Amino acid sequence: MPSSNSTSKTKSRSKHGHATTPSFICEVPLRVTTAQETILLTRFEAARQWYNALLGEALRRLRLLQQSRAYQAARKLPRGATDSAQQRAQ
């Protein structure tokens, strides 16, 4: 009879409470020359800076949207209402 510590079919929970399935990760070192490593590091750094710039701009626009009067008015509308004439009458 298997012990309680053996592999089980129960799913673990992530930090957000969602069920996760077991995962397997295999890391293999990349064999590159010094020149290739320099190119990769340069490109990774450029991609990181680009990503952070885009993320910052997106977050700035989100804050502006959330502060707008139109957004605040839209949030007060009842959910599921589809007829705009009916909404204006209320």
Secondary structure, DSSP 4 states (H G I P E B T S, - for coil): ---TTS---PPEE-TTS-EE-------------HHHHHHHHHHHHHHHHHHHHHHHHHHHHHHHHHHSHHHHHHHHSPTT---HHHHHH-
